[in-house]
C-alpha cells in the first residue's frame, strides 16, 4: 500500500528547549466512515500536542464524506503536526492494511494508534512524554474509559470509567514473559490503541491483511518483542461504544477470525517456560472467546451449527497452551465449576474428540 503525506511537522518540545530531529511520537489514526466522530477525535489530540508530535491520518475509501472532512479539518486546524495521507488503492482495503500503511509512514520514535471514533483524554500526551523521557521503556500500556452517548448507572457500576488493560505490576519495567502474558490475558484487552511502542519494536510486525481482530493477533507478539514494558495505570483513551462499530455487529466471518487470531502464538513462545498463571490466563482467554464464537454460530446457523463450532473448537485447541484436561482441572481447582460446565457444554456442541472424552463427567 503506498502513501504520501500532504504536510509534515517537526520542531521543538514546548517549554522543554530540546530540539527534536524527528517527532518523538507518531499518533496514527485510521479512518473509515466515522464522519460524525472524526472532529471530536482529532480535536482531542490536536489540543494537547506541539510540533514534536505528528498526527498521521489515512482514510480507507470512506463512503460517508470522512475523507472530505479530514481535508477540511487539516485546513481548519492549520497545524504542521497533522499529516493527511493520500492512498493509492482504489477500494476499501480494511483496517489492517490502513494501519500497516500508517506504520510505514510514521516517523516518530514512539507509535500510538488511536481509532477515529475514540478520543484521547486531556493530558495523556504530556504524561506519556514525561514517562518515556524518564524511564525509556520500549512499550507502554495505558488504561481506558468507555465512552457512551447515554451512560447509565449500570455502566458506572461496571467500572467503565476506568478499565485496566494489564493485571500485574504497575509503574516499573517488566521483562518477565510469564508476567507479561499473564497480565495481558488476565485483563483480556488486546487492542492496539492501549499499547504505545517504540517504532523499532514494530519492525517485522504487521497486521494481518483482511482480518478482523487483527490487534488480538499482534498484542502478545508486540509485548514479547519489547525489551522492557511499562504499565501506567492511567486512563489515556476514551473508547467509544456505538451501534455501527465492528464489535457491535457480530458475524460468522468475524467469529472465525477471532477463533483463529492466536493460532500462531504458541510457535512464538516457549510455552513450557511459562508459569502456570500465564498459561492458564492465556487458555482461559481462548476458552471464553471459543464460547462466544460458538454462540455466534448457533445464532447464525440454528439448524446445524455443529460443523462450524467444530472448526472453532479445532482452532481453540490448537491455540491453547494447556491440554484440555489440564484446563478443565484448573477450573475445578479454582472452584470455577460454572465456567468448567459452560466450556464442556459448548465443546460438546461439536463432535467430541478423544482428548475430551477422557475428561471426567
C-alpha positions in Angstrom: 0.0 0.0 0.0 1.5 3.3 -1.0 1.0 6.5 1.0 2.3 10.1 0.7 1.9 12.9 3.1 0.4 16.3 2.2 2.1 18.1 5.2 4.9 17.4 7.7 5.9 18.8 11.0 9.0 18.5 13.2 10.1 21.1 15.8 11.0 21.6 19.4 9.1 20.5 22.5 7.2 23.4 24.1 8.8 24.7 27.2 11.5 22.0 27.1 14.1 23.7 25.0 15.1 20.4 23.4 15.5 20.2 19.7 13.9 17.2 18.0 15.5 15.8 14.9 12.3 13.9 14.3 8.9 13.7 16.1 9.2 11.8 19.4 5.7 10.5 18.9 3.5 9.5 15.9 -0.2 9.3 16.6 -1.7 7.1 13.9 -5.4 7.4 13.1 -7.0 5.0 10.6 -10.3 6.5 9.2 -13.3 4.7 7.7 -16.9 6.0 7.8 -16.7 7.9 11.1 -17.6 11.4 9.9 -19.8 12.1 13.0 -17.0 11.4 15.4 -13.9 12.5 13.5 -13.8 16.1 14.6 -14.1 15.2 18.2 -11.3 12.6 17.8 -8.9 14.9 16.1 -9.6 17.8 18.4 -8.9 15.7 21.4 -5.3 15.1 20.1 -4.5 18.4 18.4 -5.4 20.3 21.6 -2.6 18.7 23.6 0.3 18.3 21.1 3.1 20.6 19.8 5.3 20.3 16.8 7.4 17.5 18.4 4.4 15.1 17.8 3.0 14.2 14.4 -0.6 13.1 13.8 -1.0 10.9 10.8 -4.4 10.1 9.3 -5.3 7.8 6.5 -8.8 7.2 5.0 -9.8 3.8 3.7 -12.1 4.9 1.0 -14.9 6.1 3.3 -18.3 6.5 1.7 -19.8 9.0 4.3 -17.6 12.0 3.5 -14.9 11.3 6.1 -12.1 12.0 3.6 -13.6 15.4 2.8 -13.9 16.2 6.4 -10.3 15.2 7.0 -9.1 17.7 4.5 -11.3 20.4 5.9 -10.0 19.7 9.4 -6.4 19.9 8.2 -7.1 23.4 6.9 -9.1 24.4 9.9 -6.6 23.4 12.5 -3.7 24.7 10.3 -1.2 22.6 12.2 2.1 21.4 10.9 1.8 18.4 13.1 -1.2 17.0 11.1 -0.5 14.8 8.0 -3.3 13.6 5.8 -2.0 10.7 3.7 -3.0 10.0 0.1 -3.5 6.3 -0.5 -3.2 4.7 -3.9 -5.6 1.8 -3.6 -8.9 2.3 -5.4 -11.2 0.4 -3.0 -11.6 -0.3 0.7 -8.8 -2.5 2.0 -9.7 -3.0 5.6 -8.2 -1.6 8.8 -5.2 -3.9 8.8 -3.9 -2.5 5.5 -4.6 1.0 6.6 -2.7 0.5 9.9 0.2 -1.0 8.1 0.3 2.0 5.8 0.3 4.3 8.8 3.2 2.3 10.4 5.2 2.6 7.2 4.6 6.4 7.1 5.3 7.0 10.8 8.5 9.0 11.6 8.2 9.2 15.4 10.4 7.3 17.9 7.2 6.1 19.5 4.0 5.0 17.8 0.5 5.3 19.3 -2.6 4.1 17.4 -6.0 5.8 18.0 -9.2 4.7 16.4 -11.0 7.6 14.7 -14.2 7.1 16.7 -12.3 7.3 20.0 -10.8 10.2 21.9 -7.6 10.9 23.8 -8.0 12.1 27.4 -6.6 15.5 28.2 -3.0 15.4 29.4 -2.4 11.9 28.0 0.4 13.0 25.6 2.2 15.1 28.3 2.0 12.2 30.8 3.4 9.9 28.2 6.2 12.3 27.3 7.4 12.6 30.9 7.3 8.9 31.3 9.3 8.0 28.2 11.9 10.7 29.0 12.3 9.4 32.5 12.2 5.6 32.0 12.8 5.0 28.3 10.6 1.8 28.1 10.2 0.2 24.7 6.4 -0.3 25.2 3.9 1.4 27.5 0.5 0.1 28.4 -2.3 2.5 29.4 -5.8 2.2 30.7 -9.0 3.4 29.1 -12.6 4.5 29.8 -15.8 3.6 27.9 -17.5 6.5 26.1 -21.2 6.1 25.6 -23.8 8.5 24.1 -26.1 8.0 27.1 -24.2 6.4 30.0 -26.3 4.9 32.8 -25.8 4.0 36.4 -25.1 0.3 35.5 -22.3 1.4 33.2 -20.6 3.3 36.1 -21.1 0.4 38.4 -19.4 -1.8 35.8 -16.3 0.4 36.1 -16.5 1.8 32.6 -14.8 5.0 33.9 -11.5 3.1 34.3 -10.8 -0.2 32.6 -7.5 -1.8 33.3 -5.6 -3.3 30.4 -3.0 -5.2 32.5 -3.2 -7.3 35.6 0.3 -7.1 37.0 2.9 -4.8 38.5 2.5 -1.1 37.6 5.0 1.7 37.2 8.0 -0.5 36.8 9.9 -2.1 34.0 8.7 -5.6 33.2 10.7 -8.1 31.3 9.5 -11.5 32.5 7.4 -13.2 29.8 5.2 -15.1 32.3 4.3 -11.8 34.0 3.7 -10.1 30.7 1.4 -12.8 29.2 -0.5 -13.4 32.5 -1.1 -9.6 32.8 -2.2 -9.2 29.2 -4.6 -12.2 29.0 -5.9 -11.8 32.6 -7.1 -8.3 31.7 -8.2 -9.5 28.3 -7.9 -6.2 26.4 -5.7 -6.8 23.4 -6.5 -3.7 21.4 -3.5 -1.8 19.9 -4.5 1.7 21.0 -3.7 1.0 24.6 -0.1 0.0 23.7 2.4 2.7 22.8 5.6 1.2 21.4 8.9 2.3 20.0 8.7 2.2 16.2 11.7 -0.2 16.3 9.5 -2.7 18.2 7.1 -2.8 15.3 9.9 -3.8 12.8 9.0 -7.2 11.4 5.4 -7.0 12.8 2.4 -6.1 10.6 -1.3 -6.5 11.0 -2.7 -9.5 9.0 -4.5 -8.1 5.9 -8.2 -8.8 5.5 -8.7 -10.0 9.1 -10.9 -8.8 11.9 -9.4 -8.8 15.4 -6.1 -8.0 13.9 -4.9 -6.3 17.1 -5.6 -9.5 19.1 -3.2 -11.3 16.8 -0.4 -8.8 17.4 -0.8 -7.8 21.1 1.2 -10.6 22.6 4.0 -10.7 20.0 4.4 -6.9 20.5 4.8 -7.2 24.2 7.2 -10.2 23.8 9.4 -8.3 21.4 9.8 -5.3 23.6 12.9 -5.3 25.8 11.0 -3.6 28.6 7.3 -3.0 29.2 5.8 -0.4 31.5 2.2 -0.5 32.7 1.0 3.0 33.5 -2.5 2.7 35.2 -3.8 6.0 33.9 -6.8 6.5 31.7 -5.5 7.9 28.4 -8.0 6.8 25.9 -11.8 7.0 25.7 -13.1 4.0 23.8 -16.4 4.7 22.1 -19.2 2.1 22.0 -21.8 2.7 19.3 -24.1 0.5 17.1 -22.1 0.8 13.9 -18.7 -0.3 15.3 -17.1 -3.6 14.3 -17.6 -5.3 17.7 -21.2 -4.3 17.8 -22.0 -6.2 14.6 -21.2 -9.9 15.0 -20.9 -12.3 12.1 -19.6 -15.7 11.2 -16.6 -14.2 9.4 -15.7 -12.2 12.5 -16.2 -15.2 14.7 -13.9 -17.3 12.5 -11.2 -14.6 12.5 -11.5 -14.3 16.3 -11.2 -18.1 16.7 -8.1 -18.1 14.6 -6.5 -14.9 15.8 -3.9 -16.6 18.1 -3.2 -19.7 16.1 0.5 -18.7 15.6 1.2 -17.6 19.1 2.3 -21.0 20.6 5.0 -21.2 18.0 6.4 -17.8 19.0 7.0 -18.5 22.7 8.4 -21.4 24.8 5.1 -22.4 26.4 6.8 -24.8 28.8 8.9 -22.0 30.1 5.8 -20.0 31.2 4.5 -20.4 34.7 1.0 -21.9 35.4 -0.6 -18.5 35.9 0.4 -17.3 32.5 -0.6 -20.5 30.7 -4.0 -20.5 32.5 -4.7 -16.9 31.8 -3.9 -17.4 28.1 -6.0 -20.6 28.0 -9.0 -19.1 29.8 -8.9 -16.1 27.4 -9.2 -18.5 24.5 -11.9 -20.6 26.1 -14.0 -17.5 26.8 -13.7 -16.5 23.1 -14.4 -20.0 21.9 -17.7 -20.0 23.8 -18.5 -16.6 22.3 -17.9 -17.7 18.8 -19.9 -20.9 19.3 -22.8 -18.8 20.4 -22.5 -16.7 17.3 -22.6 -19.9 15.2 -25.7 -21.1 17.0 -27.4 -17.8 16.4 -26.5 -17.7 12.7 -26.9 -21.4 12.0 -29.7 -22.6 14.3 -30.4 -25.7 12.3 -26.9 -27.1 12.0 -24.2 -25.1 13.9 -22.1 -28.2 14.8 -19.6 -28.3 11.9 -18.9 -24.6 12.3 -18.4 -24.9 16.1 -16.1 -27.9 15.3 -13.9 -25.5 13.3 -13.8 -23.0 16.2 -13.1 -25.8 18.6 -10.1 -27.0 16.5 -8.7 -23.5 16.4 -9.2 -23.2 20.2 -7.4 -26.5 20.9 -4.5 -25.7 18.5 -4.1 -22.2 20.1 -4.4 -23.3 23.7 -1.1 -23.6 25.6 -2.7 -26.1 28.1 -4.0 -29.5 27.3 -7.8 -29.5 27.6 -7.7 -31.9 30.6 -5.3 -29.6 32.4 -7.5 -26.5 31.7 -10.6 -28.3 32.9 -8.7 -29.4 36.1 -7.6 -25.8 36.6 -11.1 -24.6 36.5 -12.1 -27.2 39.1 -9.1 -26.3 41.3 -10.2 -22.7 41.3 -13.8 -23.7 42.1 -14.9 -22.2 38.8 -17.4 -25.0 38.4 -19.9 -23.0 36.3 -17.2 -21.9 33.9 -16.0 -25.5 33.6 -19.5 -26.8 32.9 -20.1 -24.0 30.4 -16.9 -24.8 28.5 -17.8 -28.5 28.5 -21.2 -27.8 27.2 -20.0 -25.8 24.2 -17.2 -28.3 23.4 -19.9 -30.9 23.2 -21.8 -28.9 20.6 -19.1 -30.2 18.2 -18.2 -33.8 17.7 -16.2 -34.8 20.8 -12.6 -35.8 20.3 -10.6 -38.4 22.1 -9.0 -35.9 24.5 -12.4 -34.5 25.5 -13.7 -38.0 26.0 -11.1 -38.6 28.7 -12.4 -35.7 30.8 -14.4 -36.6 33.9 -18.2 -36.2 33.6 
